[in-house]
Amino acid sequence: MMVITMIEKRYNELIEIINKLNYEYYTLDKPSVSDQEYDRYMQELIKIELENPDIVRSDSPSVRVGGQVLDEFTKVTHEIPMLSLGNVFNEDELIKFDERIKKEVANPEYVCELKIDGLSVSLKYEKGKFVRGATRGDGIIGEDITHNVKTIKSIPLKLKENIDIEIRGEIFMGKKVFEKLNIEREKNGEEVFQNPRNAAAGSIRQLDSKIAAKRNLDAFLYHLPNALNYGINTHYEALKYIKKLGLKINPNIEKVKNINEVISYISYWTEHRDELPYEIDGIVIKLNDLNAQQQLGFTAKYPKWATAYKFPATEVLTKLIDIIFTVGRTGQVTPNAVLEPVRVAGSTVKRATLHNEDYVLSKDLKIGDIVSIRKAGDVIPEVVEPIIDRRTGNEIDFKMIDKCPICDSKLVKKEGQVDYFCINKECPARHIEGLIHFVSRDAMNVDGLGERIIEDFYNMGYIRNFTDIYKLSSKKEELMELEGFGEKSVNNLLEAIENSKTNSLEKLLFALGIRQVGNKTAKLLSQKFRNLDNLINTDFDTLNNIKDIGGIIAQNIIDYFNNEENLKIINELKEIGVNTEYLGKVDIENTNEEIFGKTFVLTGTLEKYTREELKEILENQGGKVTGSVSKKTDVVIVGKDPGSKYDKAKELNITIWDEEELKKHVKEV
C-alpha cells in the first residue's frame, strides 16, 4: 500500500486550493483572496516541486507559467470535424435561415451567442484531466497546442467530474491586455499587432510556452460535439453542463423562442458591442434541439442548423492612390485599388479588389479620389464610393487596359460577360496563380509551398508546371542553399510533396483548376466516376445529366480534357505516382442512377435489414439518408407499422418503396 507523506498531502492540498482560486478569479470573476495570498500559495507549491520532483503532477497549476519549448507543432486529426459557420449579413437573410429551419423543424428554439473574435480550439480531457489542446486547422487536421493552452488560466487542468470528453471554444485576448502588449512592443521597437485576434493567434502558435504565458490569453467554451452521448438533448443544456464541469462560458448567452427574439438580441449587441472587454465580430445563432440538428445535418462546408450574423461593416475614408491589374489562374484580369494605408475594423487595409471594369465605371472611381472603405462581413476590404465633393480636379479617369499587364497579349472580353481574359496559355501570371492554387490547402495541400515561395521558385526556374513540383527532390542541394531554407525545412517540404501524391481524386480534380469546378463539384464527380480516366473519357450528355453539374460546367470539363497540353500534364502526374482514384466510401461499382445523389428516409420496422445496415448500403451506393421527410426527399422506404413520415410522404406525393420494391433498385454489397 502506497503511503502518502505529509509533503505529498500538503502538495495535493495546494493544488486543490489554487485550482479553486483560479476558478473563482478567471471563470467566476469573484476572487476570494488577495493577490498576495494567491502568490504565497503558488510559491509554496513551486518550492515543493523543486525539492520533490518525483511527486510533481502533470496537472499542477505551475505549468501555467510556461517553459516547454517545442521544435515544431504536431498534427492532430479531429475525430469529429470542426466545421466553420455560414454567414448572414442582414435581417432578410436571417429570416430566410429561419424559414429553411422551419421546413424541417416545427417552432424552432434558438440559442444566441456572441461571436468571439479569436481562434477556435478543441480541448480533450481524459478522466477529468486535460490532455490535449488543438487548433481547428482545416477542420479535419489541426495542430497540437497543448503546451500553450496549459498557460491559459481560465482553462482548468482538471474538471469537476472524472470524465472523458472533448469541448470546443474560442481562445482570445482581451482589449486591455492587447493594448498593454502593443505598448510594450512599441517600446521594444517590435512591430505592433494589428488586432487582438492576430495577437491571440500569434501567441498560441509560439513554440516556447513562456511567451504564450506572458500574453494572458483567455477562453470561452461553447460547444460539446457529441452532447447526445452524455444524455444532453439541447445546446443550452450542453452549455450549462460545460459550466458545471468548471469551464468558462460566455455570460451573455441567451435562449430565445423565435427569430424575432434573435433579431432583438442582435440589435442590442450591435449597439453595445464596444462596451465588452473583448472583441466580437458578430452573433452566432444555433438551433437548440440537438436531435433536430442531426436531422438537418451539414452542407459540404457548414452545419445547416447554425449561422453567424456578421455586424455591419465600419466605413472609413482614405485616398485611392492607383488602380493596378492582376491576372488570375484562369487568365481573368482584375482591377485592384491601391490605397493609402488605413485601419478598418481592427486591421490595416492597403488594397481592395475592384472586380471588373463595369464595377469601377458604375461607381465613377478616379485615381486620386478620396473613397469610402469598409470590410464586407468584417473580412474583405471593399471600396464603397468616391467622395465627390472632395475632388480637386486633379483626379485621373479610370481606363481599362487592353493588353495583359504581364505578357502584353491582347485581352479578350467574351460577349455577354463583364470580365476580360488573357488567353495566352503561356502567360507567367496564369502559371503562377495556377501553381499557387494547385498546392493550396483545399487542393493538393502541400504545406510549405506558400504564395511567395511558389513565385520565387517559378522565377528561379524550379517550378514551371504541376509536374515540376514533384521533381523538386532532384534539386534538394540547391534548395538548401537558398535563404530561409535549411536541411530540415527542405526535408519537410519534400515530405509534404510526397504525401500529396496519396490524396483522393477530388483533391487533384479541384487542384487542376478547371473553370467552375470547385470543392463540392470535384467531390461529386470523383464519387460518380471513381477515377480520372473515367471522367476524361465521358461525354457532354452524361455530365450534363448529373444533378448539380449542368451544361456550362459540363462544357468546361469537356474543353479541359480535350486540350492536349492538359492531358500531357495529367499523364506525367500519373507517371510520377500521383493518385487518380477516388478513395472515399461510395461504392460506385454497386450503385446506379436510382440511388446516387438521392435523399432517402426510412420508417417502420424492416424485415431484412436493420435501419443502420440499410443506411450504410444506401450511403455506400451514393445515396443520402436523413431523419425527416421534406420536399427535398426523393424516396421514403417503409417497413411494418410506418409512422407519421409515411403519412407526410403521401401528403407530399413522394415516391414510396416497400422492401419488395427496394430489392429492385438496391444492389447488395
C-alpha positions in Angstrom: 0.0 0.0 0.0 1.4 3.4 -1.0 2.0 5.8 1.9 1.2 9.4 1.3 3.8 11.6 3.1 2.9 14.9 4.8 4.7 16.8 1.9 2.5 15.0 -0.7 -0.6 15.7 1.3 0.3 19.4 1.5 1.2 19.4 -2.2 -2.2 17.9 -3.2 -3.9 20.3 -0.9 -2.2 23.3 -2.5 -3.2 22.1 -6.0 -6.9 22.0 -4.9 -6.6 25.4 -3.3 -5.0 27.1 -6.3 -7.4 25.4 -8.7 -10.3 26.7 -6.7 -8.8 30.2 -6.6 -8.2 30.2 -10.4 -11.8 29.1 -11.0 -13.1 31.9 -8.7 -10.8 34.6 -10.3 -10.8 33.6 -14.0 -14.1 31.9 -14.5 -16.5 33.4 -11.9 -14.7 36.8 -11.8 -15.2 36.6 -8.0 -11.7 36.4 -6.2 -11.9 35.3 -2.6 -8.3 36.1 -1.6 -5.8 38.9 -2.3 -3.1 38.6 -5.0 -0.5 38.4 -2.2 -2.3 35.3 -0.7 -2.5 33.7 -4.1 1.2 34.3 -4.8 2.1 32.7 -1.4 0.2 29.5 -2.2 1.9 29.4 -5.7 5.4 30.0 -4.3 4.9 27.2 -1.7 3.7 24.8 -4.5 6.7 25.6 -6.7 9.1 25.2 -3.8 7.7 21.7 -3.0 8.0 20.7 -6.7 11.7 21.9 -6.9 12.6 20.0 -3.8 10.5 16.9 -4.6 10.5 16.4 -8.4 9.3 12.8 -8.1 5.8 13.9 -6.8 5.1 16.6 -9.4 1.7 16.1 -11.1 1.0 16.7 -14.8 -2.0 18.9 -13.9 -0.1 21.1 -11.5 -1.0 24.8 -11.7 2.7 25.6 -12.0 2.5 24.7 -15.8 0.6 28.0 -16.2 3.9 29.9 -16.2 5.1 28.0 -19.3 8.6 26.7 -20.0 8.0 23.9 -22.5 9.7 24.6 -25.9 8.7 22.6 -29.0 10.8 22.0 -32.1 7.6 22.1 -34.2 3.8 21.6 -34.0 2.5 18.1 -34.5 -0.7 17.4 -36.5 -3.9 16.4 -34.8 -6.8 14.7 -36.6 -10.2 15.7 -35.3 -12.4 12.7 -34.7 -15.4 14.9 -35.4 -14.7 17.7 -38.0 -14.5 21.3 -36.7 -16.6 23.0 -39.3 -16.9 26.7 -39.7 -20.3 28.5 -39.9 -22.1 30.1 -42.9 -22.7 33.8 -42.7 -25.7 36.1 -42.9 -25.4 39.9 -43.2 -28.9 41.3 -42.7 -32.4 40.7 -41.3 -33.7 39.3 -44.6 -31.0 36.6 -44.7 -31.7 35.8 -41.0 -35.4 35.3 -41.8 -34.5 33.1 -44.8 -32.3 31.0 -42.5 -35.3 30.6 -40.1 -37.6 29.7 -42.9 -35.2 26.9 -44.0 -35.1 25.6 -40.5 -39.0 25.7 -40.2 -39.3 23.5 -43.3 -37.8 20.7 -41.2 -38.5 21.7 -37.6 -41.7 23.0 -36.1 -41.5 26.0 -33.8 -37.7 26.1 -33.6 -36.0 27.4 -30.5 -32.6 29.1 -30.8 -29.6 29.9 -28.7 -27.8 33.2 -29.4 -24.1 33.7 -28.6 -21.6 36.5 -29.0 -19.2 35.5 -31.8 -15.8 36.0 -30.1 -13.1 37.3 -32.4 -10.4 34.8 -31.6 -9.3 31.3 -32.8 -11.1 28.0 -32.4 -9.7 25.4 -30.0 -10.6 21.8 -29.1 -9.9 20.7 -25.6 -9.6 17.0 -24.7 -9.9 15.6 -21.2 -9.4 12.0 -20.0 -10.8 11.0 -16.6 -11.2 14.7 -16.0 -7.6 15.7 -16.7 -6.6 18.0 -19.5 -4.6 16.0 -22.1 -4.7 17.9 -25.3 -5.5 21.2 -27.0 -5.7 21.6 -30.8 -6.4 24.3 -33.3 -9.2 24.0 -35.8 -6.8 23.9 -38.8 -8.7 22.9 -41.9 -11.5 21.4 -39.9 -10.1 17.9 -40.2 -6.4 18.3 -39.2 -5.3 20.9 -36.7 -2.1 21.5 -34.7 -1.3 20.3 -31.1 -1.0 23.4 -28.9 -1.3 21.7 -25.6 1.8 23.3 -24.1 0.3 26.8 -24.7 -3.2 26.0 -23.7 -1.9 24.9 -20.3 -0.8 28.5 -19.7 -4.4 29.9 -20.1 -5.6 30.3 -16.5 -9.3 30.2 -17.4 -9.0 26.7 -18.8 -9.0 24.2 -16.0 -6.4 21.4 -16.0 -8.8 19.2 -14.1 -12.6 19.1 -14.5 -15.1 18.8 -11.6 -16.0 15.3 -12.9 -13.6 12.4 -13.8 -14.9 12.2 -17.4 -13.6 11.6 -20.9 -14.8 14.5 -23.0 -14.0 16.9 -25.9 -15.1 20.5 -25.5 -14.6 23.3 -28.1 -14.4 27.0 -27.8 -12.5 30.2 -28.6 -9.2 31.5 -27.4 -9.0 35.3 -27.4 -7.1 38.3 -26.0 -9.0 40.9 -24.0 -8.9 44.6 -25.2 -6.8 45.8 -22.2 -4.3 43.0 -22.5 -4.0 43.8 -26.2 -3.4 47.5 -25.6 -0.8 46.8 -22.9 1.0 44.3 -25.1 1.3 46.7 -28.0 2.6 49.5 -25.8 5.4 47.1 -24.6 6.1 46.0 -28.2 6.3 49.6 -29.4 8.8 50.5 -26.5 10.9 47.5 -27.5 10.9 48.5 -31.2 8.9 45.5 -32.2 6.1 45.5 -34.8 2.7 46.0 -33.1 -0.2 43.5 -33.6 -3.0 44.6 -35.9 -5.8 43.5 -33.7 -6.5 41.2 -30.7 -7.3 38.2 -32.9 -3.9 38.4 -34.6 -2.2 38.8 -31.2 -4.0 35.8 -29.8 -3.2 33.7 -32.9 0.4 34.7 -32.8 0.6 33.9 -29.1 -1.0 30.5 -29.2 1.3 29.4 -32.1 4.5 30.1 -30.2 6.8 27.1 -29.8 8.0 28.5 -26.4 5.1 28.3 -24.0 6.7 31.0 -21.8 5.9 33.6 -24.4 2.2 32.4 -24.5 2.1 32.5 -20.7 3.1 36.2 -20.7 0.3 37.1 -23.1 -2.5 36.5 -20.6 -4.9 34.7 -23.1 -8.4 33.9 -22.2 -11.1 31.4 -23.5 -14.8 30.9 -23.7 -16.1 27.4 -24.3 -19.3 26.9 -26.4 -19.6 23.5 -28.0 -19.9 19.9 -26.9 -19.6 18.0 -30.2 -21.2 14.7 -29.0 -23.5 16.0 -26.3 -26.2 13.4 -27.0 -23.7 10.7 -25.8 -23.9 12.4 -22.3 -27.7 12.4 -22.2 -28.0 16.0 -23.2 -30.7 17.0 -25.7 -30.3 20.7 -26.2 -27.4 23.0 -26.9 -28.4 25.2 -24.0 -28.2 22.2 -21.6 -24.8 21.4 -23.1 -23.6 24.9 -22.3 -24.8 24.6 -18.7 -23.0 21.2 -18.4 -19.8 22.8 -19.7 -20.1 25.4 -17.0 -20.9 22.7 -14.4 -17.6 20.9 -15.3 -15.7 24.1 -14.3 -15.1 25.6 -17.7 -15.8 29.2 -18.7 -18.8 30.0 -20.9 -19.8 33.4 -22.1 -22.2 35.1 -19.7 -24.2 36.8 -22.5 -25.7 33.6 -24.0 -29.4 33.7 -24.4 -32.1 31.1 -25.3 -34.8 32.6 -27.5 -38.2 31.3 -28.7 -38.3 32.7 -32.3 -36.4 34.7 -35.0 -37.9 38.0 -33.7 -36.1 37.5 -30.4 -32.9 36.6 -32.3 -33.2 39.9 -34.1 -33.7 41.8 -30.8 -30.6 40.1 -29.4 -28.6 41.1 -32.4 -29.9 44.7 -32.3 -28.9 45.0 -28.6 -25.3 43.8 -29.1 -24.8 45.7 -32.4 -25.3 48.8 -30.2 -23.4 47.7 -27.1 -20.5 45.6 -28.6 -18.0 48.3 -27.8 -18.8 48.1 -24.1 -17.4 44.5 -23.9 -13.9 43.9 -22.6 -13.1 41.7 -25.7 -13.8 42.0 -29.4 -16.7 40.3 -31.1 -17.4 40.3 -34.9 -21.0 39.0 -34.9 -23.6 36.8 -33.3 -23.9 33.0 -33.6 -27.4 31.5 -33.9 -27.8 27.8 -33.2 -30.9 25.6 -33.3 -31.3 24.4 -29.6 -32.7 20.9 -30.2 -29.7 18.6 -30.8 -31.8 15.8 -32.3 -33.2 18.3 -34.8 -29.6 19.4 -35.5 -28.7 15.9 -36.5 -31.7 15.7 -38.8 -30.8 18.9 -40.6 -27.1 17.8 -41.0 -24.5 19.7 -43.0 -23.6 21.1 -46.3 -20.2 20.5 -47.8 -18.8 23.2 -45.5 -21.3 24.3 -42.9 -23.9 23.0 -40.4 -27.4 23.7 -41.7 -28.6 24.3 -38.1 -26.5 27.3 -37.3 -25.3 30.5 -38.8 -23.2 33.6 -37.9 -24.7 37.1 -38.3 -21.8 39.4 -39.2 -22.0 43.0 -38.0 -22.4 45.8 -40.5 -19.0 47.0 -41.6 -17.3 50.1 -40.3 -16.6 52.6 -43.0 -13.6 54.9 -43.2 -12.1 57.4 -45.7 -8.8 57.1 -47.5 -7.2 58.0 -50.8 -7.3 55.9 -54.0 -3.6 56.2 -55.0 -3.7 53.9 -58.0 -5.6 51.2 -59.9 -3.4 48.2 -60.9 -4.3 45.0 -62.7 -3.7 41.3 -61.7 -4.0 38.2 -63.7 -5.7 35.1 -62.1 -5.1 31.4 -62.8 -7.9 31.3 -65.4 -6.5 34.4 -67.2 -9.1 36.7 -65.7 -7.8 40.3 -65.4 -8.9 42.2 -62.3 -8.5 45.9 -61.4 -7.4 46.4 -57.8 -7.4 49.6 -55.7 -4.1 50.7 -54.2 -5.0 52.7 -51.1 -3.3 54.9 -48.6 -3.0 52.5 -45.6 -6.0 52.9 -43.3 -7.3 50.9 -40.3 -10.7 49.4 -40.8 -12.5 47.2 -38.2 -9.2 46.5 -36.4 -6.7 45.9 -39.3 -4.8 47.9 -41.8 -6.1 47.9 -45.4 -3.8 48.8 -48.3 -5.5 47.0 -51.3 -9.0 46.2 -52.3 -10.4 44.3 -55.4 -12.4 46.4 -57.8 -13.8 43.2 -59.5 -14.2 44.4 -63.1 -14.4 47.3 -65.5 -18.2 47.7 -65.0 -17.8 47.9 -61.2 -15.3 50.8 -61.4 -17.3 52.7 -64.0 -20.6 52.3 -62.2 -19.0 53.8 -59.0 -17.3 56.5 -61.1 -14.0 55.9 -59.4 -11.0 58.0 -60.3 -7.3 57.7 -59.3 -6.7 60.3 -56.6 -10.3 60.2 -55.2 -11.0 60.2 -51.5 -13.0 57.0 -51.2 -15.1 55.3 -48.5 -13.8 51.9 -47.5 -15.4 49.1 -45.5 -14.9 45.5 -44.7 -17.7 43.3 -46.1 -18.6 40.9 -43.3 -15.6 42.4 -41.3 -13.3 40.5 -43.6 -12.9 41.6 -47.2 -12.0 45.2 -47.9 -14.4 46.9 -50.2 -14.4 50.3 -51.9 -17.9 51.7 -51.3 -17.9 55.0 -53.2 -15.9 58.1 -54.1 -16.5 61.3 -52.0 -17.4 63.6 -54.9 -17.3 66.9 -53.0 -13.6 66.2 -52.0 -12.5 66.2 -55.7 -9.8 68.8 -56.6 -9.9 68.4 -60.4 -6.5 66.6 -60.5 -8.1 63.1 -60.4 -7.4 60.8 -63.3 -10.1 58.9 -65.1 -10.1 55.1 -65.0 -9.3 53.3 -68.2 -9.5 49.6 -68.6 -6.3 48.1 -70.2 -6.5 46.2 -73.4 -3.2 44.2 -73.0 -2.1 41.8 -70.4 0.0 43.5 -67.7 2.3 40.5 -67.6 2.8 39.2 -71.1 1.4 42.1 -73.2 -1.0 39.8 -75.1 -4.3 41.3 -76.3 -7.1 40.9 -73.7 -10.4 39.3 -74.8 -13.9 40.1 -73.4 -16.5 37.5 -74.4 -19.9 38.6 -75.5 -22.3 38.8 -72.5 -19.5 38.7 -69.9 -18.1 41.5 -67.8 -14.5 40.1 -67.3 -11.5 40.5 -69.6 -9.2 37.5 -70.1 -5.6 37.0 -71.1 -5.9 34.0 -73.4 -2.2 33.4 -73.6 -1.8 30.0 -72.0 1.9 30.6 -71.5 1.4 33.9 -69.6 3.6 33.6 -66.5 1.0 35.1 -64.2 -1.5 32.4 -65.1 1.1 29.8 -64.4 2.0 31.2 -61.0 -1.6 31.6 -59.9 -2.4 28.1 -61.2 0.5 26.7 -59.2 -0.5 28.5 -56.1 -4.0 27.1 -56.4 -2.6 23.6 -57.1 -0.7 23.4 -53.8 -3.4 25.2 -51.7 -5.0 23.6 -48.7 -8.3 22.6 -50.3 -6.4 21.3 -53.4 -3.2 19.2 -53.1 -2.4 20.7 -49.7 1.4 21.0 -49.9 2.4 22.5 -46.6 5.4 24.8 -47.1 4.7 25.9 -50.7 3.2 29.3 -50.0 2.5 32.1 -52.5 5.9 33.8 -52.1 7.8 30.5 -52.4 5.9 29.5 -55.5 6.6 32.9 -57.1 10.3 32.6 -56.1 10.6 29.0 -57.4 8.9 30.0 -60.6 11.2 32.9 -61.2 14.2 30.7 -60.4 13.0 28.1 -63.0 12.5 25.3 -60.4 8.7 25.1 -61.0 7.0 26.0 -64.2 4.1 23.4 -64.2 2.4 21.0 -61.8 4.8 18.1 -62.5 7.9 20.2 -61.6 6.6 20.3 -58.0 7.2 16.6 -57.8 10.7 16.9 -59.3 12.0 19.3 -56.6 13.6 16.4 -54.8 16.3 16.4 -57.6 17.2 19.9 -56.6 17.4 19.3 -52.9 21.1 20.5 -52.6 20.3 23.7 -54.5 17.2 24.4 -52.3 19.2 24.0 -49.1 21.4 26.9 -50.2 18.5 29.3 -50.6 17.9 32.0 -47.9 15.4 30.7 -45.3 15.9 27.1 -46.3 17.8 24.5 -44.2 18.0 20.8 -44.4 15.1 20.3 -42.1 12.7 22.7 -43.9 13.6 21.3 -47.3 13.1 17.7 -46.0 9.7 18.8 -44.6 8.7 20.4 -47.9 9.7 17.3 -49.9 7.8 15.1 -47.5 4.7 17.2 -47.8 5.0 17.0 -51.6 5.4 13.2 -51.5 2.4 12.9 -49.1 0.2 14.9 -51.5 0.6 12.0 -54.1 -1.8 9.9 -52.0 -4.7 12.5 -51.9 -8.1 11.2 -53.1 -9.1 12.2 -56.6 -11.3 15.1 -55.6 -8.3 17.0 -54.3 -6.5 16.6 -57.6 -9.6 17.4 -59.6 -10.0 20.7 -57.8 -6.3 21.4 -58.0 -6.3 21.2 -61.8 -8.2 24.5 -61.9 -11.0 23.5 -64.3 -13.3 26.5 -64.6 -16.2 26.4 -62.2 -15.2 23.0 -60.7 -15.0 23.8 -57.0 -14.6 21.6 -54.0 -18.1 20.3 -54.0 -18.3 19.6 -57.7 -14.9 17.9 -57.6 -16.2 15.6 -54.9 -19.4 14.8 -56.8 -17.5 14.0 -60.0 -15.0 11.8 -58.1 -17.8 9.8 -56.4 -19.5 9.4 -59.7 -16.6 8.4 -62.0 -14.3 6.8 -59.4 -11.1 7.6 -61.3 -9.7 10.3 -63.6 -9.7 8.2 -66.8 -13.4 7.6 -66.5 -14.1 11.3 -66.2 -11.7 12.1 -69.1 -13.5 9.6 -71.4 -17.0 10.6 -70.6 -19.2 12.7 -72.9 -21.1 16.0 -72.6 -24.6 14.4 -72.2 -23.5 12.2 -69.3 -22.1 15.2 -67.5 -25.0 17.5 -68.3 -27.5 14.9 -66.8 -25.7 14.8 -63.4 -27.6 16.7 -60.8 -25.8 20.0 -59.8 -23.5 19.9 -62.9 -25.4 21.4 -65.8 -24.4 22.5 -69.3 -21.8 25.2 -68.6 -19.7 23.2 -66.1 -20.1 20.1 -68.4 -18.7 22.0 -71.3 -15.8 23.4 -69.2 -14.8 19.8 -68.3 -15.0 18.6 -71.8 -12.9 21.6 -73.1 -10.3 21.0 -70.4 -9.8 17.3 -71.2 -9.8 18.0 -75.0 -6.7 20.1 -74.5 -3.6 18.1 -75.4 -1.3 20.0 -73.1 -3.6 19.3 -70.1 -3.7 15.6 -71.0 0.1 15.6 -71.2 0.4 17.1 -67.7 -2.1 14.6 -66.3 -0.2 11.6 -67.9 3.1 12.9 -66.4 1.4 13.2 -63.0 0.3 9.6 -63.3 3.8 8.5 -64.2 5.2 10.4 -61.1 2.8 8.4 -58.9 0.0 11.0 -58.2 -3.1 9.1 -57.2 -6.0 9.5 -59.7 -8.5 7.2 -57.9 -11.4 8.3 -55.5 -10.6 7.0 -52.1 -13.9 7.7 -50.4 -16.5 5.3 -49.2 -19.1 5.4 -52.0 -19.1 2.1 -53.9 -19.9 3.2 -57.4 -19.5 -0.3 -58.8 -22.6 -1.3 -56.9 -24.6 1.9 -57.5 -26.9 3.2 -60.2 -28.7 6.4 -61.1 -31.7 5.4 -59.0 -29.6 5.7 -55.8 -26.8 8.1 -56.5 -27.4 11.6 -55.3 -30.9 10.9 -54.0 -32.2 11.5 -50.5 -33.9 8.7 -48.6 -35.9 8.5 -45.4 -36.5 5.2 -43.5 -39.6 4.5 -41.4 -41.2 1.4 -39.8 -39.7 -2.0 -39.0 -37.7 -3.6 -41.8 -37.5 -7.4 -42.0 -34.3 -7.9 -44.0 -32.2 -5.1 -42.6 -31.7 -3.0 -39.5 -32.0 0.7 -40.2 -28.3 1.1 -39.7 -27.5 -1.7 -42.2 -29.8 -0.2 -44.9 -28.5 3.3 -44.2 -24.9 2.0 -44.8 -25.9 0.3 -48.1 -27.6 3.4 -49.4 -24.8 5.7 -48.5 -22.2 3.3 -49.9 -24.1 3.4 -53.2 -24.1 7.2 -53.2 -27.5 7.9 -51.5 -28.1 10.2 -48.5 -30.3 9.2 -45.6 -32.0 11.8 -43.5 -34.3 11.6 -40.5 -37.2 13.7 -41.6 -39.4 13.9 -44.7 -39.4 17.2 -46.7 -39.9 18.4 -50.3 -36.2 17.5 -50.8 -36.8 13.8 -50.0 -36.7 11.6 -53.1 -37.8 8.3 -51.6 -39.3 7.1 -48.4 -38.6 3.4 -47.6 -41.3 1.9 -45.4 -41.4 -1.3 -43.2 -44.1 -2.6 -40.9 -46.0 -0.1 -38.8 -44.7 3.1 -40.5 -45.2 6.3 -38.6 -46.0 9.9 -39.5 -43.2 10.0 -42.0 -45.2 7.7 -44.2 -48.3 10.0 -43.9 -46.2 13.0 -44.8 -44.6 11.3 -47.8 -48.1 10.6 -49.2 -49.2 14.1 -48.5 -46.1 15.5 -50.4 -46.5 12.9 -53.2 -43.1 11.5 -52.6 -42.0 8.1 -54.0 -42.6 5.3 -51.5 -40.8 1.9 -51.6 -41.6 -1.2 -49.5 -39.0 -3.9 -49.1 -40.1 -5.7 -52.3 -39.7 -2.5 -54.3 -36.4 -1.8 -52.6 -34.9 -5.1 -53.9 -35.4 -3.9 -57.5 -33.3 -0.8 -57.0 -30.6 -1.6 -54.4 -27.6 -3.8 -55.3 -26.3 -6.0 -52.5 -22.8 -5.3 -51.2 
